[in-house]
Amino acid sequence: MVSAGNVMLFMRSSICSSGIAFKGDRFDEEVVRVTLHTNYFGLQNVCKHFLPLLRANARVVNVSSSAGVSALRKASKALQEQFTSDKLTVVGY
């Protein structure tokens, strides 16, 4: 809810589509930091700030690419289980 004078404004939906991926063979701490900051924490921050503005029964759409799924398929079974764990889910703010 946003106050504009005496009028309260509510959003009906939130659509988030943002992300980055580094090309080539480079994979170091900087790549991981920037990628997580944008692709995970960026989305989390958008949701954190916009969810309070949504009307009841509003819709949230988060758009992502299949690059993460493709990369995960190539990972070990143990790593796949870590990335798909319910422990990674954030509930509420």
Buried (B, 14 or more C-beta within 10 A) or exposed (E): EEEEEEEEEEBEEBEBEEBEEEEEEEEEEEBEEEBEEBBEEBBEEBBEEBBEEBEEEBEBEEEEEEEEEEEEEEEEEEEEEEEEEEEEEEEEE
